[in-house]
């Protein structure tokens, strides 16, 4: 039987597989598990998609039915919920969001009172108690619902305390019509940057539509038109950042890691001269860090696994090519706005254009193809396995092939990398074609 929780909480099509009934059961069960030894409330934040209000109401009903108060924080980035949960000593935090997914999807993810995402065993405890019909509190023991309309400002004030003054920098911010729409421009303006804001008019259905970190083309054009120093693209829940340099070129999470890692290493602020990345990261990131005496620890895909490695090795910087970057001295999870602040501060301090900072990283040819599928069970398909075997042989010792099922969407991701750009493209396409034919 498959787990209810995926790599980033419970995901599904809102009102179809992720129903209000399931959300209410999750709220009740999570309150029992996470607030059992804690007297505080559970904080609830959400993104801007139309179904988030519906799921928020159901979650709050479930939480209060377990005798725990629910504090509704409104539209708020995922890292803001993690920060406020910890700093204000809530029992737990919940975020209603499907991140970069389309509007019909939604998700529910939980944070411990310490601001960290839940380990698998805690998620499994919540799932196991979903249908527990133990006696429920009545009368004065029932929980209450509170609305907190100032949460985004407290989070924004925290971020501004972490940043340098950015006066003189012209930036374009793409808020993806998502959770960053209010706080990201406010923070950057408070720090003195000259801001042009795009895709900050959420209407419930336009979240991530041809905008944000997964669709940065409009941002690239806006940066060129405005003659801006940098562009910043968030996703629906603002836990990731993809940047655009002054020429309109993409600066992905690997390059952001390289820029920040090299800066911290040279200033003596990178513990053990080591950062954490995932199997999707470009081989060039490791080569770049090695050149200056640094090291990269590699984990499987997912920011939760990056954080686990950071905690295990007592490190402060890690992330993913997709733009989830964790600065552990300031945050317990990936934070797109915090990442933007750190990146802009380096640009300001160095006096160098972002393109020059980004060019510090060696790039190895890499191709990533996302293949839409009907089912995810590619491992048992002999034709897929044979295609992978042949591709790996063709790439040889100077390349690699990595195939993985998405934890949040009906996709199989094919990553090929190596010194021969032609072979990298060719082999990735061959495997993707077999996957499409067999499972699409």
C-alpha positions as CSV (number, residue, x, y, z in Angstrom):
1,X,0.0,0.0,0.0
2,X,1.4,3.4,-1.0
3,X,2.0,6.1,1.6
4,X,-0.5,8.9,2.0
5,X,2.4,11.4,2.4
6,X,4.7,12.1,-0.5
7,X,8.0,13.9,-0.6
8,X,6.4,17.2,0.4
9,X,3.2,16.4,2.4
10,X,-0.1,15.2,1.0
11,X,-0.8,16.3,-2.6
12,X,-3.7,15.7,-4.9
13,X,-6.3,17.3,-7.1
14,X,-8.3,19.6,-4.8
15,X,-11.9,18.4,-4.1
16,X,-11.2,15.2,-6.0
17,X,-8.4,13.2,-4.4
18,X,-7.5,15.9,-1.8
19,X,-11.0,16.4,-0.4
20,X,-12.3,18.6,2.4
21,X,-13.1,15.4,4.3
22,X,-9.5,14.2,4.0
23,X,-8.3,17.7,5.1
24,X,-10.5,17.7,8.1
25,X,-9.3,14.2,9.1
26,X,-5.7,15.3,8.6
27,X,-6.3,18.3,10.8
28,X,-7.8,16.2,13.6
29,X,-5.2,13.5,13.4
30,X,-2.2,16.0,13.2
31,X,-3.6,17.9,16.2
32,X,-3.6,14.7,18.2
33,X,-0.1,13.7,17.2
34,X,1.7,17.1,17.1
35,X,-0.1,18.9,19.9
36,X,-0.3,16.0,22.3
37,X,2.5,17.4,24.5
38,X,2.3,21.0,23.6
39,X,-0.3,23.5,24.8
40,X,0.1,26.0,21.9
41,X,-2.1,26.4,18.9
42,X,-1.5,25.1,15.4
43,X,-0.6,27.8,12.8
44,X,-2.2,27.5,9.3
45,X,-0.9,29.3,6.2
46,X,-2.0,29.0,2.6
47,X,-1.2,30.0,-1.0
48,X,-3.5,31.9,-3.3
49,X,-5.1,29.1,-5.2
50,X,-8.9,29.0,-5.1
51,X,-9.1,25.7,-3.3
52,X,-6.9,26.8,-0.4
53,X,-9.9,28.6,1.4
54,X,-11.9,25.4,1.2
55,X,-9.1,23.2,2.6
56,X,-8.2,25.8,5.3
57,X,-11.8,25.7,6.6
58,X,-11.7,21.9,6.7
59,X,-8.3,21.7,8.4
60,X,-9.4,24.3,11.0
61,X,-12.5,22.3,11.7
62,X,-10.4,19.1,12.2
63,X,-7.9,20.8,14.4
64,X,-10.5,22.4,16.7
65,X,-12.5,19.2,16.9
66,X,-9.4,17.7,18.6
67,X,-9.5,20.4,21.2
68,X,-6.6,22.5,19.8
69,X,-6.8,26.1,18.7
70,X,-6.1,27.0,15.0
71,X,-4.5,30.3,14.1
72,X,-5.2,31.2,10.5
73,X,-2.3,33.2,9.1
74,X,-3.8,33.9,5.7
75,X,-1.7,33.9,2.5
76,X,1.9,33.3,3.5
77,X,5.0,31.7,2.1
78,X,5.8,28.2,3.4
79,X,9.1,29.4,5.1
80,X,7.1,32.1,6.9
81,X,4.9,29.5,8.5
82,X,7.9,27.5,9.5
83,X,9.6,30.6,11.0
84,X,6.5,31.9,12.9
85,X,5.6,28.4,14.2
86,X,9.1,28.1,15.8
87,X,9.6,31.7,16.9
88,X,6.2,32.1,18.4
89,X,6.1,28.7,20.0
90,X,3.1,27.2,18.3
91,X,2.5,23.5,18.7
92,X,2.8,22.9,14.9
93,X,2.4,24.6,11.6
94,X,0.5,23.7,8.4
95,X,0.8,25.0,4.9
96,X,-1.9,24.5,2.3
97,X,-0.1,24.7,-1.1
98,X,0.9,22.7,-4.1
99,X,4.0,24.9,-4.7
100,X,4.7,25.2,-8.4
101,X,1.9,22.8,-9.5
102,X,-1.1,24.0,-11.5
103,X,-4.2,25.5,-9.8
104,X,-6.3,22.3,-9.8
105,X,-3.7,20.7,-7.5
106,X,-3.2,21.5,-3.8
107,X,-1.3,20.0,-0.9
108,X,-1.1,20.0,2.9
109,X,2.3,19.8,4.7
110,X,3.1,20.0,8.3
111,X,5.9,21.4,10.5
112,X,6.9,20.5,14.0
113,X,6.9,23.2,16.6
114,X,10.6,23.6,16.0
115,X,9.9,24.7,12.4
116,X,11.2,21.5,10.7
117,X,9.2,19.3,8.3
118,X,8.1,16.0,9.7
119,X,10.1,12.8,9.4
120,X,8.4,9.9,7.7
121,X,7.6,8.1,11.0
122,X,5.6,11.1,12.3
123,X,3.7,11.4,9.0
124,X,2.9,7.7,9.2
125,X,1.5,8.2,12.7
126,X,-0.8,10.9,11.4
127,X,-1.9,8.7,8.6
128,X,-2.5,5.8,10.9
129,X,-4.8,7.9,13.1
130,X,-6.9,9.4,10.3
131,X,-10.0,7.2,11.1
132,X,-9.6,7.0,14.8
133,X,-13.0,7.5,16.4
134,X,-11.9,8.0,20.0
135,X,-14.0,10.2,22.1
136,X,-13.7,13.9,21.1
137,X,-13.7,17.0,23.4
138,X,-17.0,18.8,24.0
139,X,-18.1,22.0,25.6
140,X,-15.3,24.4,26.6
141,X,-12.7,21.8,25.6
142,X,-13.4,22.3,21.9
143,X,-10.7,24.4,20.1
144,X,-11.1,27.9,18.8
145,X,-10.3,29.5,15.5
146,X,-8.3,32.8,15.5
147,X,-7.4,35.0,12.5
148,X,-4.0,36.6,12.4
149,X,-3.8,39.3,9.7
150,X,-0.3,40.7,10.6
151,X,1.7,37.5,10.2
152,X,3.2,38.5,6.9
153,X,4.6,41.7,8.3
154,X,6.3,39.9,11.3
155,X,7.9,37.6,8.8
156,X,8.9,40.4,6.5
157,X,10.4,42.4,9.4
158,X,12.5,39.3,10.3
159,X,13.8,39.1,6.8
160,X,14.7,42.8,6.5
161,X,16.9,42.4,9.7
162,X,19.0,39.8,7.8
163,X,19.7,41.8,4.7
164,X,22.1,44.6,3.6
165,X,20.9,47.9,2.3
166,X,20.2,47.3,-1.4
167,X,19.9,51.0,-2.6
168,X,21.2,51.4,-6.1
169,X,20.0,48.0,-7.3
170,X,17.2,47.7,-9.8
171,X,15.3,44.5,-9.6
172,X,12.3,42.8,-11.1
173,X,10.3,40.4,-8.9
174,X,8.0,37.7,-10.4
175,X,5.7,36.6,-7.6
176,X,4.0,33.9,-9.6
177,X,0.6,35.2,-8.5
178,X,1.3,33.2,-5.4
179,X,2.2,33.6,-1.7
180,X,5.1,36.0,-2.2
181,X,2.9,38.6,-3.9
182,X,2.7,40.9,-0.8
183,X,5.7,40.2,1.3
184,X,8.5,39.9,-1.3
185,X,8.1,43.4,-2.8
186,X,7.7,44.9,0.7
187,X,10.9,43.4,1.9
188,X,13.0,44.4,-1.1
189,X,11.6,48.0,-0.9
190,X,12.3,48.2,2.8
191,X,15.9,47.3,2.0
192,X,16.1,50.1,-0.5
193,X,16.0,48.3,-3.8
194,X,14.2,49.8,-6.8
195,X,11.6,47.2,-7.6
196,X,9.4,46.4,-10.6
197,X,6.9,43.8,-9.7
198,X,5.2,41.4,-12.1
199,X,2.6,38.6,-11.6
200,X,1.5,39.9,-8.2
201,X,-2.2,40.0,-8.8
202,X,-3.5,36.7,-7.6
203,X,-7.2,35.9,-8.5
204,X,-7.3,32.3,-7.2
205,X,-6.7,30.6,-10.6
206,X,-3.7,32.4,-12.1
207,X,-1.1,31.0,-9.7
208,X,2.0,29.7,-11.6
209,X,0.3,30.4,-15.0
210,X,3.2,31.2,-17.4
211,X,5.1,32.8,-14.6
212,X,7.2,32.1,-11.6
213,X,10.3,30.0,-11.1
214,X,9.2,27.2,-13.5
215,X,8.2,29.7,-16.3
216,X,10.8,32.5,-16.1
217,X,10.6,33.7,-19.7
218,X,8.5,36.7,-19.0
219,X,10.9,37.7,-16.2
220,X,13.8,37.4,-18.6
221,X,12.1,39.8,-21.0
222,X,11.2,42.2,-18.2
223,X,14.8,42.4,-16.9
224,X,16.1,43.2,-20.4
225,X,13.4,45.8,-21.0
226,X,14.0,47.5,-17.6
227,X,17.8,47.3,-17.7
228,X,17.6,45.8,-14.3
229,X,20.6,44.3,-12.4
230,X,18.7,41.2,-11.5
231,X,15.4,39.3,-11.7
232,X,13.9,37.2,-9.0
233,X,11.3,34.4,-9.7
234,X,9.4,32.7,-6.9
235,X,7.1,29.7,-7.1
236,X,3.6,29.4,-5.7
237,X,4.6,29.1,-2.0
238,X,7.8,31.1,-2.3
239,X,10.1,28.5,-0.9
240,X,12.4,28.6,-4.0
241,X,14.1,31.1,-6.1
242,X,15.3,31.2,-9.7
243,X,17.3,34.3,-10.6
244,X,17.9,36.1,-13.9
245,X,21.1,38.1,-14.5
246,X,21.4,41.5,-16.1
247,X,21.6,40.0,-19.5
248,X,18.4,38.1,-19.0
249,X,20.0,34.7,-18.6
250,X,18.8,32.2,-16.1
251,X,20.8,31.6,-12.8
252,X,19.4,28.4,-11.4
253,X,19.7,26.9,-7.9
254,X,23.1,25.3,-8.6
255,X,24.6,28.6,-9.6
256,X,23.0,30.3,-6.6
257,X,24.6,27.6,-4.4
258,X,27.9,28.2,-6.0
259,X,27.8,32.0,-5.7
260,X,26.7,31.8,-2.0
261,X,29.0,28.9,-1.2
262,X,32.1,30.5,-2.7
263,X,31.3,33.8,-1.0
264,X,30.9,32.1,2.4
265,X,34.0,29.9,2.0
266,X,36.2,32.9,1.1
267,X,34.9,34.9,4.1
268,X,35.4,32.0,6.5
269,X,31.7,31.5,7.1
270,X,31.1,28.1,5.5
271,X,31.3,25.3,8.1
272,X,33.8,22.6,7.0
273,X,34.0,24.3,3.6
274,X,31.1,22.1,2.6
275,X,27.6,22.5,1.0
276,X,24.9,20.0,0.3
277,X,23.2,19.4,-3.1
278,X,21.2,16.6,-4.7
279,X,21.7,14.1,-7.4
280,X,20.1,16.5,-9.9
281,X,22.8,19.1,-9.3
282,X,25.2,19.8,-12.1
283,X,28.5,18.0,-11.8
284,X,30.1,21.4,-12.3
285,X,29.0,22.5,-8.8
286,X,31.2,19.9,-7.3
287,X,34.1,20.7,-9.6
288,X,33.8,24.4,-8.8
289,X,33.9,23.9,-5.0
290,X,36.8,21.4,-5.3
291,X,38.9,24.0,-7.1
292,X,38.9,26.2,-4.0
293,X,39.2,23.5,-1.4
294,X,35.5,23.0,-0.9
295,X,33.3,19.9,-0.9
296,X,29.8,18.9,-1.9
297,X,27.7,16.2,-0.1
298,X,25.1,14.8,-2.4
299,X,21.6,13.5,-1.3
300,X,18.6,12.1,-3.1
301,X,16.2,14.7,-4.5
302,X,14.1,16.7,-2.1
303,X,14.8,19.6,0.2
304,X,14.0,17.5,3.2
305,X,16.9,15.2,2.4
306,X,19.2,18.2,1.9
307,X,18.3,19.4,5.3
308,X,18.8,16.0,6.9
309,X,22.3,15.9,5.6
310,X,22.9,19.5,6.7
311,X,21.8,18.6,10.3
312,X,23.8,15.3,10.3
313,X,27.0,17.1,9.2
314,X,26.3,20.4,11.0
315,X,26.4,22.5,7.8
316,X,24.8,25.8,7.0
317,X,24.2,25.9,3.3
318,X,22.4,23.4,0.9
319,X,19.9,23.3,-1.8
320,X,18.6,22.0,-5.1
321,X,18.9,23.0,-8.7
322,X,15.2,23.9,-8.7
323,X,15.9,26.8,-6.4
324,X,15.2,25.4,-2.9
325,X,18.1,26.9,-1.0
326,X,18.5,26.5,2.8
327,X,20.5,28.9,4.9
328,X,20.3,27.0,8.1
329,X,21.6,29.7,10.3
330,X,18.5,31.7,9.5
331,X,15.8,29.2,8.4
332,X,14.6,25.6,8.9
333,X,13.5,25.2,5.3
334,X,14.0,26.5,1.8
335,X,13.2,30.2,1.6
336,X,13.0,32.0,-1.8
337,X,12.9,35.6,-0.3
338,X,15.7,34.9,2.1
339,X,17.8,33.4,-0.8
340,X,17.1,36.6,-2.8
341,X,18.3,38.7,0.0
342,X,21.5,36.7,0.4
343,X,22.2,36.8,-3.4
344,X,21.5,40.5,-3.7
345,X,23.8,41.2,-0.8
346,X,26.6,39.4,-2.5
347,X,26.0,41.4,-5.7
348,X,26.1,44.6,-3.7
349,X,29.1,43.8,-1.6
350,X,31.2,42.4,-4.6
351,X,30.3,45.2,-7.0
352,X,30.2,42.5,-9.7
353,X,27.3,41.8,-12.1
354,X,25.3,38.7,-11.4
355,X,26.5,37.2,-14.8
356,X,30.1,37.4,-13.6
357,X,29.3,35.9,-10.3
358,X,27.4,33.1,-12.0
359,X,30.2,32.4,-14.4
360,X,32.4,31.2,-11.4
361,X,30.6,27.9,-11.7
362,X,31.8,25.3,-14.2
363,X,28.9,24.0,-16.3
364,X,28.8,20.4,-17.5
365,X,26.3,19.8,-20.3
366,X,23.1,18.5,-18.7
367,X,19.6,17.7,-20.0
368,X,16.5,17.2,-17.9
369,X,13.3,16.0,-19.6
370,X,10.0,15.7,-17.7
371,X,7.9,12.9,-19.2
372,X,4.1,13.0,-18.4
373,X,2.9,9.4,-17.6
374,X,-0.3,7.6,-16.8
375,X,1.4,5.4,-14.2
376,X,4.7,5.7,-12.4
377,X,5.9,2.1,-12.4
378,X,8.7,2.4,-14.9
379,X,11.1,0.2,-12.9
380,X,9.3,-3.0,-13.9
381,X,9.1,-2.2,-17.6
382,X,11.8,-4.2,-19.5
383,X,11.8,-1.9,-22.5
384,X,12.5,1.1,-20.3
385,X,15.2,-0.7,-18.4
386,X,16.9,-1.7,-21.7
387,X,16.8,1.9,-22.9
388,X,18.4,3.1,-19.7
389,X,21.1,0.4,-19.9
390,X,21.9,1.4,-23.5
391,X,22.0,5.1,-22.6
392,X,24.3,4.5,-19.7
393,X,26.7,2.5,-21.9
394,X,26.7,5.3,-24.5
395,X,27.5,8.0,-22.0
396,X,30.3,5.9,-20.5
397,X,32.5,7.0,-17.6
398,X,32.4,10.6,-18.6
399,X,28.6,10.9,-18.0
400,X,25.7,9.7,-16.0
401,X,21.9,9.0,-16.4
402,X,19.4,9.4,-13.6
403,X,15.7,8.4,-13.9
404,X,13.3,9.3,-11.1
405,X,9.6,9.5,-10.5
406,X,8.3,12.9,-9.4
407,X,7.0,12.8,-5.8
408,X,4.3,15.4,-6.5
409,X,3.2,15.0,-10.2
410,X,2.5,12.2,-12.7
411,X,6.0,12.7,-14.2
412,X,9.1,10.7,-14.7
413,X,12.2,12.8,-14.8
414,X,15.1,11.8,-17.1
415,X,18.5,13.5,-16.3
416,X,21.5,13.0,-18.5
417,X,24.9,14.6,-18.0
418,X,28.4,14.4,-19.4
419,X,31.2,16.0,-21.3
420,X,29.7,15.2,-24.7
421,X,26.8,17.6,-25.2
422,X,25.5,15.8,-28.3
423,X,25.4,12.4,-26.6
424,X,23.8,13.9,-23.4
425,X,20.9,15.3,-25.5
426,X,20.6,12.2,-27.6
427,X,20.5,9.7,-24.8
428,X,18.1,11.7,-22.7
429,X,15.7,11.9,-25.6
430,X,15.9,8.2,-26.4
431,X,15.0,7.2,-22.8
432,X,12.3,9.8,-22.6
433,X,10.8,8.6,-25.9
434,X,10.6,5.0,-24.6
435,X,9.0,6.2,-21.3
436,X,6.4,8.2,-23.3
437,X,5.6,5.3,-25.6
438,X,5.3,2.8,-22.7
439,X,3.7,4.8,-19.9
440,X,2.4,8.0,-21.4
